């Protein structure tokens, strides 16, 4: 199963922190910044007192304290096959095009989300850190510029977990009423004063 499941997607599903530091993330078992994911989708904790090693199914099994078979069944049912988290075969050109069009639609909502709420609710740097990217790298993906396909999928998966588009749509429907309680009084005072006619 390690060849068809992204380890990072499984960590996100389990509610683990995947913010990287010097190539490592926090080990879900010993909490040390010593957990490294390798290209073959196996991971190892380099803290000698922990020393965990295995693939994503083994991780989920150990973390949830269930059998490996139960872990595989749970991962298969919980991860969205259509979003390329589990791939049993390579996508066709048209399938990839359709998946990317859904990604671009979601990213357009993300841009609205960041513009609408500003830093009051969200800060792009927080999400960039969660993805292990600089703010400029994160901004490129938000604006639809793909570098690495792996990084693209990772960022989209994190954003889909973190960003509540339904909430955004509800708040937008409130119109100007949404903003009325947050307008600084000094702005209102300035706005009230009309320029005197000469």
Secondary structure, DSSP 8 states (H G I E B T S, - for coil): -TTTB-HHHHHHHTT-----BTTBB--TTT-SS-EEE-TTSEEEE--TTT--EEEHHHHHHHHHT--HHHHHHHHHHHS-GGGTSB-SS---HHHHHHHHHHHHHHHHHHHHHHHHHHHHH--HHHHHHHTT--HHHHHHHHTT--S-HHHHHHHHHHHHHH--HHHHHHHHHTGGGGTGGGS-HHHHHHHH------
